[in-house]
Amino acid sequence: MSCYQDSYYLRKRFMGALMALLWCASLEAAAASGELIAQFKTQGPIWSNITIADEMVYFGSDDGNLYALDANSHRLVWQFETGDKVRSTPLVEGGVVYFSSDDGYVYALNKQDGKKLWRFDLDDGHRLRQLPANEPPWFYDYRKSSPVFNDGVIYVGSADQYFYAIDAKSGKLRWRFKTAGKIRATASFLDNKVFISSWDGNTYALDKRSGEQLWFHASHRLINSDPKVVGKYVVIGSRNARLYALNSATGEVEWQYLFRDGSWVESSAVATPDAQYFYIGTSDGKKLLKFNGNTGEPVWQFNTQGWSWGAPLLDGDIVYIGAMGADGYWTKVVRGFYGVNAASGELTWQYQPEKIAGYVNGGVFATPAVHKGQLWVADLDGRVRVFTR
């Protein structure tokens, strides 16, 4: 059994440095990890983040289904079939699960039994993706805007270039806002504002009640990164290899950070509870970084060895992040999943995801979730794995 296979099946947490070196001598630091206690297999890659609410676990799959599992038994409770890939993050609010599908609809389901309450047409089911491939065009269109809830309204972006505000109970349109590009990012809120980014390279602040534009910021390159509120700033990444901290009131740039390696920033910021710091991944840079949220200075960086496009999860003293691998890229891109000490940036444990067929050859994109001492990880091999925390 190889080092990576052993890491995959996972050793007990906090093993001594000597034992770690015996098992994984090629690693620079000893990696302890949780125990694999359960797994659930779907029939397609999983790009959907995991949502856990009220002892239920929700996620989507490229097999077209939204799944609901019991968080304690790890068994399937129900599944709901759509007409295409489900890559959005499920939103649970008021007894309802909201999500969007590549079939072009936002769905509202009863969270207990998965029965459909309503659906809303986003007019993007016929708009084909250009998924990551080792040939032009280099659009890498793999994400999906996910529904978010605020004051009785569901907000979600569409590949038809519109941002929609939908009544959460009735599924009726409140308002919509037109951008000049696909919207693959997920919105955030502060006070009366809703923030959204678009493939037109702009980040917008809108009045959440009317959809009126309050300000916009232009990065001049495609944006997949979710605009995230970190203290008084809105932090976004762009394919222009920059991070921006925007003044939430005016949209003015308070600071920016240039990745001199030219790396896209597809990931989204995850802030510490006090908003003094945040964590974010990079693409070609193959890194997880911790930043000072006030100054934009990096505190530490960790080599993920692969594309870290998804948002990390901060769980107490550990930051979790996945990495995807690729065959035939001009640099080596290795799939993986890591737990990193939040203070020091040192590796605590990892596992090696299985290889799959395709240009993207596997790994973890989705943000994991933690519940009752268990870590739930969704893998591009179509499985959700449950580890001890």
Buried (B, 14 or more C-beta within 10 A) or exposed (E): EEBBEBBBEBBEBEBEEEEBEEBBEEBEEBBBBBEBEBEBEBEBBBBBBBBBBEEBBBBBBBBBBBBBBEBEEBEEBBBBEBEBBBBBBBBBBEEBBBBBBBBBBBBBBBBEEBEEBBBBBBBBBEBEBEEBBEEEEEBBBBBBBBBBBBEEBBBBBBBBBBBBBBBBBEBEEBBBBEBEBBBBBBBBBBEBBBBBBBBBBBBBBBBBBEBEBBBBBEBEBBBBBBBBBBBBBBBBBBBBBBBBBBBBBEBEBBBBBEBEEEBBBBBBBBBBEEBEBBBBBBBBBBBBBBBEBBEBEBBBBBBBBBBBBBBBBBBEEBBBBBBBBBEEBEEEBBBBBBBBBBEEBBBBBBBBBBBBEBBBBBBBBBBBBBBEEBBBBBBBBBBBBBBBB
